[in-house]
């Protein structure tokens, strides 16, 4: 245990020295060496004016000379701004010498540091930079690191690149102070036995173990207890299998590097020392994440949320897991301005945001003719009228109706004030019909609508199939279906057949039983009901039995009728003077009879 305590203290001292060394060994930028040089005018000639950053703010250029670094090493340097409002627009290795050129936002102050994956971070620099100027500075890199070499025997000779550096002490380790970063050959010799290996020295790798085989046969148990149990355990570069968070192995005396890691948790690294007895090492990783909740309001409901450019879901967003640190949040919702901000999450912290969106839409009403379909940006949105909200911009609006050419127009929403747009009427697709008859002067009806007398050219008829009817007194009606095509004239030549003489018709017996029922103005689109039963259209003949019948004619929503007596001499029923009734079923022979009897009793 004494040896274990001594080795831990030594390793702690090594770490302390390493930390102190990092301050010396990392890049040192001398802020006082910044010398501004105006470059936008030189000898009256404009040269190399520095542009603006992505936010349209002035930039400054810094030319940096770096001591004791090769061009390849300088290539690995990156610029790390401190604060969210500094943007690095350029980072190039100078074309000559050991130099670095950077251009970044000029503000008061501008804070940044340099980073190298092998050599570490520079000190932070805070400067009051002016735009459109160059600044020159000096930077220095001291490259020596202290390392600790451990073995499984004492008094072992330690060599670095064949240079004798000393012997391991009673705690089996040797501290060496002046090692350059990079790859080296480590060799340990003792009692005629030796062990050799390649090592890579950098700021995160300062302790190395080199054991001599068979120098000491004693093995001890090392047990790791790790939480969370699905973490990854690496011991001296080898992945250890964890079973329910526990791993165990037997090791020779000496010190061993370990690393426990898991996504979204802070990695733990350390050294475990085996000194002749069982060691139990407990490692509990600490979360490197928190949670974000965005409260749902009527304004935010359904908005899309993006965190660091990745889709996170829609509002309401409840306890969304995010890594610790600063994040960019974007919220998108139709009819609102794009919301962008940043938020900071600490380990295990629950952050609740209540952003407010800014309205970016205007109330819009689109008005078209009755029955016309309204299409907005190729999507059908309404018939006859549409009320909604549109973001500022330009939209394509179409009006469509069957049998018509669609109309299209551009609607520009340029303010947030209410807009009302009366849309163009779709133009009907039409053809024509040239209608003649024998004899002439027949009345023309197309789909029941009177249009004149033959001969006649009827213009602007909607394309498609229509019902044509010709009527002339003394002649049978002439009916035909005609198909009208766009831009064409359909020719119709009708020959009408004459009716039998009607003189004395009422005096002739109706042996067929067929009775023609007429309505006002000889309308053909009226419906005939006899005793509440639908028979067909007016101006047609129907077989009616002798006796009293309730005859009703319906045209549109109006009904007219009367109680009639059908005799063997009834050929035609003219209901032009019939009284108005509520419905075809409202008039019946029985109801009429009862009413007459009741009147007589009175």
C-alpha angles and dihedrals in degrees: 000000000000089000091047091052092047093049092049090051090049092050090048089053089049090053091047091050089047091052091049089045092053090062088054099034099045121085110291115205115195103216091190089064092067106117115181116222120191108229108168092087126029121169089341093302120114111232137179100337111200113239133218130276124245090278091053093252125138119269132210127210122226121197109197128192112205122199125217096009127112122227089252090054092046088053087065094057118108129190116236114195117207113221128028099263101065117091124193108217099176140019117174136157109242115256091235132033129356099314143132126206120202133174119198143155114300112221140130104295115007111193127192146136136203125245133200122182091223105030099038132222131332124229116277116266123205116190140168100231126187123212123253092023136111124227127198126205145162126237129186135200121201105197106194121116131185113230134188121220118198129188139172096253135052125238090029113153113241121208127187112195088342091306114127107234102173142276133292114257130225089286090057097247141105127201115216118189110190111055121139118226116260138058121333139169114247118197129179122192130187133160094345094312124108142183126197134187144158117255132189115215120205137134094281096043112058104129121072133179124208114178126191112227117242091005090119121008097196114117126194133195119253115193124189121199107193132185129226088041094218093061121121117248120200117186116189091337095312124109112237120212113240120208111193087338095309129111127176136185140156118245140181119248114283141076125299132195118230136185128190117192142166133170112270092016132096111258116239119210128180150129127267118200122211110206108165103295140070116286125203113195118193118198124182116182119218120227116258093195144068138187136263126208124184113198115232117239129166088258095049100037111123095006116146115243125208123187117195089344095307124113109251100177136262134300125302088060110179123194096332109186115240133170120256114268139050119329137185115232126197126186121195127190131156115261093018133093118260107269117215129174143132132245135187125225122193126201111297091354122144110215119196118197128194105186121180120221122217117230113245101173140085129217107254132190120194114196124196136164119286111284095013117133116231118213121191117197091340093312124111107235108163150341121249095342139024127194120187146108128278131190117238110280144079123303135187113228124189133187116209133184131166112264092018137098108250118243122219130195138166119245116199118202105197102155137036091242120110115279128202118187124188106210127221117263116248111248113239117240104235145179134177141241128215105208125190133162143194107254099030128224093059116153114251123220122179113189087344094305116122112232106169139277134305134299095048141137107221112206132200100026114165112251116257137058120327136178114241120197128181122195131187128165111258093022135091113255114262116220130180139154115239129191116217119206128198113273093357134109117227113215116220121180111178128194110200123206119224125242122238116266111281097203109122090002092136089054093055119087114249097230093171094056089223113140123190114220118206133188135196115312091357093278112187099198096065120108124231123220122184116192088345094307120118113236106169141267129337124261089045129108122246131181109249127182120234116268140053119331136178104232118189129178120200122201114178106318096333123095127196128180152135143199109266136186114229112206132176086266098052110116103153136025113204111195096179090119096040118133123247116260132187097242141342089266095049093079120064138157092237093052090050092049093049091049092051093050091049090051091052092052089055 
